[in-house]
């Protein structure tokens, strides 16, 4: 095998993840038997419309986009919900006045972005989806009727709790309410089971359907079967329709993440007729399994943003004055961590603008992350005054990895990315050397002419006049185990990553390895997590864990900034949850071993923490399994986020008051409410935030 490095190559790519993963897919497709039908690829794009015409008017742009989407063979498509949203704005008079003209579209792959530059600015691009028109159409079922007990102002405005997750057991009795005579109705207003987009064949609107929406009426039809209802059989039939035999079918497992989290957030015993939680309406969005399984986050951002937009529009149908609490216990590790990654920026923007324009309070709860000890973050401190201008670290890539691996290298705010140069050496020792790499260019390491690794210098992306995602360097490696026989592979083992700093002032450069592990229940033969290996300084005695997994003070590997990349937007509507562990011996809380640290270059820590561990021996806390009556443990900051969501819902009245007043901090929605706030142990604020929210409801006792 002959390994060679290319000189810098300028190319038209949006980001390294999309460019590299598309290259890998095309290579696999070329090696596999040809499909019965050629795929028709469309790229998800999120855009902001701008005035056009003479004189320039936003109304002209709205109609022009609608016309093009309705034109056969035009490169633009929309899904039905986004189309209806745009059509409502284009109507005379328009609806939803005051909301921004931002929409999710699909652009035929290969169409130049400049083709629509007069109509829109592109904010983000996603991974291409196959919209072959010969696919099976999806039939969306939507019922906008409302239950009196959730829309009646006479009974107040109970909070609307929404979850966006993987595997939401919407038939579970914990999400039902009693109606008398031993009968029950669902608390779900609707649930959206997302799947990869399909486009129906034949005549009719050109739309990209993202799975199925089931209304309250649909769910109650199942519940009306009473004791004859077989929840597992319903889930199996739905999974077969949406995902076929190859897709991951989360609701066919005894434990499902979304069910666990929602039970902690808003589950209730259906027999406890006096429980006020029964009055909390629910909304659920289950993300496509392909989006969840890719832990790099590359595929789930567009689905999450559309899910939040759907939740807000549905909430207005339930009760325009009720606060909306949205739980998002998903995340990825690497990213800008300054509020400028697309998903966190756009979700925070959707929440803030919706609250401002409609007056309906919105709160978004993220899990802070679980990667404190995974050795995926490092920091190089450069000081040219003392000659510290080059540093190196080992990036250890595990064997049997069928997925790509990524490492992001970022300069701090105010330091241009062009002030650093990157060198990469594979285990075989073919070093790239330091070569200046302009923005929008890459260098490839090729094996017998096929790229197996790349150094990218990704250009900046403007999200708004106030927020820009800074340029950065990203390293990408091919898998080291083949999914398709004959595909080019990278080497497993110790890759050497070196950074040279060319600035004059002291500078801290942050290195983050992206998530690449296989999630529980998913195919175990896919991703294996790579990590930093810092030599002896990375294996010192750790008194917290009682082993040799500690980090020395001079180790470049750090636990600072190991939180999720989606928890750094500081909007008033956004919360993040750290995980606290109960210590029975001292009758006190400590940080769970996995809950990350904030850092001075990102956020200082989570908003607050809740109990996610009942002790060191018994894992996690107990919550509902997928099927009614089942219980199993759930740990991690996902559990903490579920309980923080419940605490906010319990403080619904306080949230409404604070939203009407404006200003304040996130803790103003928690302090003085229905849930006690305990002090954080000294020195633990970077991991537990400003307080421990002592909400014990939701989880089942272990006794």
N, C-alpha and C positions, 0 to 999 in steps of 0.2 A: 504494500500500500504506500503510495507516494503522497505525502502531505505537503501542501504549498499554501502560502498566504498571498492574497491578492493585494494590489495597491488600493487606495480609497476609490470607491465607485459611487458616484452620485446617482440617486434613484428617487422615484416618486412613491414614497410609502408614508402611511399615516403614523403607524408606530411599529416597533420591532415585533411585538407579539403577533399582530395580524399578518405582517409580511412574512415572518419566519414560519408560522403555522400554515399559511397558505402554500408556501413552497413545499413543505413536507406533505401536505395533502395532495398537491398536484403530482409529486413524485410517486406517491402510493397509488394514485389513480392510474398512472401510466404503467405500473407494474402489475396491476390487478386485471382480471378479465373485464372487458368493456361492459358497461351496464346496458340493460335492454333499451333504455332511453337516455339520451345525453342530458345531463343536468342543465338547468337554467338558473344560473347563479345571480342572486341579487344581494347587495350589500345594505344592511341596515344603516341608516344615517339619521342623525338628529340635527334639525336645522332651525334657524331663526330667520323668518321671512323679513324682507326689507322692502320699502316702497319701490314701486316700479311704474313705468308708463310716463306719459306726459300730460299733466304734471305728475310727478311721482306720488302714488297713493298706495297705502297698504291694502286697500280694498281691491285694487287692480291685481296685486300679487296673489291675494287669496283666491280670486276667481281663476287666475291663470294657472295656478297649481292644480286646482280642482279640474280644470279643463284638460290638463295634460294627464292627470291620473285617469281620467275617463276616456282618454284616447287610446284605442287599441295599438299595441306595439310600442307605445311610448316607454322610455326607460324608467319612468316613475311609477311606483305602486304605493298603496297605503293599506293598513289594516282597517276593518270596519269602524272601530272606535275612534281612531285618529281621523279617519275621513269624516265621520259625523261631527267630530269636534271642529274640524276646519269648516265644514259646511255650515255649521251653526254660526260661526264667526263671519262667514261670507253672506249670510242671509240679511235681508233688509226688513226690520232692523236686526242687527246682530245680537246674539246672546253672549253671556259671559263677558260682557264689556269690562275691560281692565286687565284681563289675563294676557300674558305675553303671547305673541304669535310664534310659538315654538311647537314643532311637530316631529313625530317619528315617521320617516319615509323609508322606502326601499328603492335603491338605485341599481339598475342593471349593472352587474359587475363589468368593469372595464370602461364604463362611461366616464369621461373626464369630468371632474368636479366643476371645472370652469364652464361646462355647458349650461349650468343654472346659476351662474354667478350673479346675474342681474336680478334674480328673484330671491336668493337666500344665501346665508352664510352657514357653512357646515360647522357644527359645534363638536360632533363626535361621529366616529364610524365604528361599526361592529363587524363581527365575523360573518362572511357570506353564508346565505342559506339557499337551498335548492327550491326554487319555485316553479318546478316543472308543472305545466298546466294540466298534465294528465294524472295528477294526484287525486286521491279521494277527498272530496270536499268535507269540511267540518260544518256542522249545523249549530249555530249558537242559540242558546235558549236564555232569554232575558225576561224577567218579570219585575216590573217596577212598582208593583203594589206594595203597600206598607202595612205592618202590624200596628194596631192602635196603641199598644203598650210601649212601642218604641218611638212613635212620632207625636204622641200627645204631650203638648206643653203643660197640661194640667198636672202631669206627673213628673215635671221637670224634664231635663234633657240628659238621660243616661249616656255615659260615654260610649262611643263606637270603637271597638277594639278590632284592629286589622292585623293580620299576619301575612308576611311574604316569606316563603320558606320552601322546604322540600318535604313532601309527605305530610299532608294535613288530613287527619282522620275526621272528616266533617260529619260523619254519621255517629260518632262516639257520643254516648249518653251525657258525657261531661259538657257537651255543647248544646244540650236540649233544655227546654223549659217546660214545666208542668202546666197542663191546661185543665186539669180536673178529671175525675173518673178514671184515673190511671193512664191517661193519654198524655202525649208530649208532642211539642212542635220544635222545630229547629230554631236556634238563635241566629243562624247564618242568614243574612239577607241575600247573599250570593257567594259562590265560590268559583274562582277561575282556575281551571286546570290547564296550565299552559303546556304547549308542545311545540316542537319545531314547526315553523310556518308551512302552510300548504296553500295552494291556489286551485280552486275548483275549475274543472274543465267545462267546456260548453259555454253557452251564452250567459250573460249576467255581468254584474260589476266585476272589475278586475281588483280583487282584494287578496291580501295575505292574511289568512286566518291563523291565530296563535292558540290552537287548542279549543277548549270548550268552556263556556260559562254556564253554570247551573244555578238556577234561581232558588229562592226559598220554597216556591211551589214545587219545584222538582225534588228538592230534598225531603219536603214533607210527604210527598207521594211515596218515597221509600219508607219513611218512618211510619206511615199509616199501615204498613204490614204488621206492625206490632211484634209479637214474639216470632212471627214467621220471617222477619227480616234477617237475612244473612249478610252482614256487613262485608265480610271477606269476598263473597260472591259478587256483590255490587262493585267493589273496588277492582276485582279481577276483570270484570267485563269492561269497565271504563278504561282500565290500563291497556287491555287488548285493543280497544278502539283507538286510543290515543298514541300508544307507544309500540304496539305490535309485540313480537316475541323477543326483540333484541334490546329494547330500551329498558333501563332500570325502572323497576316498578316498586316505588318506595312503600306504597300502602299495602303491599303483600308481605311485608315483614312485620314481625311482632312489635318492633319498636320503630317509630318514625320521628324524625327530628321535629317537624312542624307540630305534630300532635303533642309531643312532650312540652314544647315551648308554649304553645297556646294554652295547654292545661294550666301551666304555672301563671300565665298572663290573665286568663279569663275563664278557666274551667270551674264548674260548680256541680255539686251533687244534685241531680234532678229531683231527688226526693226531699231535699231541704227547701220546702216551698217558700219559706220566708227569706231566702238568700237574695239580697238585692242584685247580685251578679247575674241572676236570671234575666234581668232587664237590660243587660248590656248587649246590644246588637253586635254581631260578628261579621267580618268580611275576611275572605282568605284567598290568597293567590299562591298556587303551587308552581314553582318555576320548572322549566323543562329539565328533565334529568341530564341531558347533555350539557346544559349550562351549569348545573350544580356540580357535576363530576369534574369539570375543568376548574380545579382549585386556584388556577392563576387568576381567575376573575375575568378573563378575556371574553367569555361568552355570556356572562349573566348580567352585565351592566345594562344593556338595552332593555332586557326583560324586566329588570327591577324598576327602572324608570317608568316604563309603561304600566307596570303594576301599581306604582304609587299614583299615577295619574288616574287610573281606573278606580282605585280606592277612594280618592277624593271625589270623583264624580258620583260614585255610588253613595257616599256619605251624605251628599246633598239631597239625595232621594230619600234617605232614611230620616234625617233630622238636620236641618240647616244650622241649628244652633248648638248641636251636641259636639263636644270636643272629640277629635279623632286621634286615637293613639295607635301608631303604626309600629309594629315590631319587625326588625330586620336583623335576625341573628345569623348573618352570613358575613363573610369577609375574606380578604386576601392580605398578604403580609406586605409585599413591596409596593411602593407607590410614592408620589411626591410628599404625602403626609403634611400638606399645608392647606388642605381644603380645595385643591385644584384637580383632583381626579374626577373624571366626568360624573360617575354615579353619585358620589357624595355631594358634589357641587350641585348637580341638577335636582337631586331629591331634596336637599336643603332649600333650594330655590323654589321648587314646587310647593313645599310646605309653607314657606314664608309668604310667597305671593298669594297663595290661596287664602291664608289667614287674613292678609291685608285687604284683599279685594272682596272676599265674601263675608268676612267677619267670623267665620267658623274656625275655632282654635284647632291647631294641628300640633302634635308632638310625635317625633320620630325617635325610636330607641334602637341603638346599635349595640351589639356585643363587642367588647373592647378587644377581644382576641385571646388566644390560648398559647402563644408561641414564645413565651418568655425564655424557655430553656432549650429551644430548638436550634440554636447556633446559626441563625439565618441573618443576623445583623452584625456588621462590623463598622468601625470608625477609624479612619486614618487622620491623625493630627499632624499637619504640616506647619513648619516654621522655618522659612528660608533664612532667617537671621542666624540660625544655628545649624544650617546645612541640611535640614530635614525636607527633602524635596521628592524622594522616591520611597515607596513602601510596597510590600508584597504580602500576599496571604494565599493559603491553599484553599481552593474550592473543591471539596471532595464529592464526587459524583458517584452514586451507588450503582452497582451493576443491575442488570435485569430491569432497566427503566425503559418502558415503551413510550414515554412521552418526552417532549422537549423540556429543557431546563433553562431558566432565565435568571440573570443577576443584573440588578440596576445599580448604577453608580451615580450619585447626585452630589453636586456642589451646594453649599448653603445659599440662602437668599442673599442676593447682591453679588455673588461670585459667578461670573459667566462660566458655562460648562466648557467653553473653549479653552479655559485656563488649565485643564487637565488633559493628559494623554493616557491611553490605556494600552497595556500589553497583556497578551494572553498566550499561555503555553500549555499544550495538551500533555498528558502523561508521557508521551513519546519524546517530548522535548523540542518540538519544532516551534520555536518562539516567534511571535509576531513582531517583536520589537516595538519601540515607541515611534509612531508615525502620526503627524497631525491629521485629524479627521474632521472635516467641516460638517456643520449641521446638514442633515439630509443625505448623509453618505454612510457607507459601511465598508468593512473589510471582511473577506471570507477566508476561512481555512477550508481548503478542498482536499478531499481524498480521491485520488484518481479522477480529478476534474469535477467532482460533485461536492457542494458546500456541506460541511458537517458542523461548522461553528461560524458565528459572525460577531463582530464588534460593530454595533450601531451607534450613531450619534443622531438621536431623534430630535427633530426641531420642535420649537415651542408651539403651543396651541392656545389661541385666544378664546376664552369661554365667554367673557363679557368685557365691558370697558374697565372693570375693576379686577378681574381675575384672569390670570394667564398661567397656563401650565408650562413651567420652564423646560427648556431643552435639557436633555439628559443622555447619558450613555447606557446602553443595554447590551449585555452579552447573551447570546442565544446558542444553545447546544442542541444538536439532533439527539434522538433517542440512542441508547447503546444496545437496545434489544429490538429486533425487527417486528413490526406489525404485519408487514408484507414482505415476503421473501425477496431478497435482492436490494432492499432500500439501503442507501448509504447511512452509516452509523458513526456516531462519535465514540470516543473511547471512554470507558469508565475509569475511575481512579482520581488521582490528584492533579487537578488543573491549577496552574499558577496564575494568579491575577495580580498585576502590578499597576500602580498609579503613579504618574509623574505630575507634579504640580509646578506650574510656571508663573504663579502670581508672586507678589512681593509681601503681602500681609499674611499673618497666620491664618490658617484655614482648616476646617474639619470637613472631610469628605466622607459621605455615608454610603455604605455598600449593603444592599439588601437582596438576599436570595428569595425569589418568589416561591410561593407554595406550589408543591408538586406531589403531595402525598395522595394516596388512595383513601377515599372516605369510607367509613364503616358501612358494610353492606354492598358496596360497589365492587366492580370487577377487581379482584386482588392482584391481577397481573398487569397493571397499568403503570401508575406513577410511583416513583420512589423518591423520597425527599433528599436532595443534596444539602450540604451544610458546609460551614467554614471549619477548618481544622487549624487551630493556632499553635500547635505544638505544645510543649510542656506548660506554657502559661494558660492553656485552655483546659487543663486537667489537674486542678488543685482541690484540696479538701473543701467540701461544701457542707457546713454544719446544718443548713436547713434540710438537706436531703440525706445527710449522713453517708455520703459517698464522694468519689473523686471527680465529680462533674462540675466543680466550681471554676470560676474564672479569676485569674490573678489580676491585680490592679493594672498591670501594664499590658494585658492582653488586648489585641485589637478587636476581638469579639466582645460584644457588649449586649447587655439586656435592656439598655435604655433605648426607647423607640421601637420596641418589639411588638407594639400593638398593631391592630388592623389598620390598613391604609384607608379605610372608609369612615374613620371616626374623628376626623380632624377639622371638619367644618364647624365654626363657632357660632352658627346661627342660633338665635334664642330658642328655636323649635327643636333643636337636635340634642339628644342625650346619648351617653354611652355608659355601659355597665361593666364594672369590674367584679371579680368573684371573691367572696369572703368565705373562709372556712371556720366553722365553729369548733372551739376547743372546750370540751366538756370539763377537763381538769381545772382550767382557769376561769371557766364561764365567760369566755371572751372570744372575739373574732381576730383572725390573722388573715393576711392575703393567701389565697390558694396558690400552690406552688407554680401554676402555669399562668396566672393572671399577669399581664405584662406591665412594664414600666413605661411611663411617658418619658419625655426628654425635653431639654431646653430648645432643641431645634424643631420640635413639632408641638404636640399638646403636652401639658404637664402631667396628665393622668386622665382617668375616666371621670365622668361627671360625679358618679357615686357608685357604691357597691351594694350588692345584696347577697344573701346566703346561697351559695351554690354547692357547698360541701357540708354534710352533717358531721363530719369528723375525718380524721386521717385514715381510719381503717375502712369505714363504709363509704363507698364511692358515691359522690353526688347527692342529689335529693330525689325523692320518689315522685313520679308524675305518671300520667296516663300513658299506656301503650297504645298501639294503633286501634285495637278493638275494644269495645265496651267491656269494662270489668278488669282489664289487664293493667298492671302497674309495673314499672321498671325504673331504674335510676337514670338520671341525666345529670351530667356534670358540665363544667366549663362556663365561660361567660355567656353562653347561650341561655343557660339556666338563670344566671343572674339577670340577663336582659328581660327574660320572661317575667321575673318577679318585679323588676323595676317598672315594666309595663303595667302590671297589676296595681302597683303603688300609685302610679300616675292616674290610672282609671279611678281608683278610690278617692283621689283628690280632684275629681272632675270639677266640682264647684269652684275650687281654688284656681284651677287652670282657666276657667271661664272668666273669673274676676281678673286674673293677671293679664289675660289676653286683651280684655277691654281696657285695662289701664295702660298697657304697653311697657316696654323696658324691663328692667330687672334681670335676674339671672335664672339659670335653670333650677337652682336650688330653691328659688322662691316658690316653685310648683310643688316642692316636697316638704319644706319646713313649715310647721304650723298646720299641717293637714291631718289626715286621718291615720297616718302611719308614723310611728316613732323614728327619729333619726339618732343614731348612736355615733359617738365620736370615733374617729379613725385612730388606730394605734400610732404612737409617735414614729415618724419616719416612713409611714406607709401611704402617704397621700398620692405618690406617683403611681401606686397600684390600686388604691381603693377610692381615690377621689376625695370629695369634700365631706363625705359622711357615709355611714352604713345604714341603708334603709331597712329597718327591721320588719319587713313584711313576711309573715309566716303563712299566710293563706295560700291556697293553690296546691302545695305539695302535701302528700300523704304522710302521716306520722309513721315512724319505723316500728313503734311498739305494737 
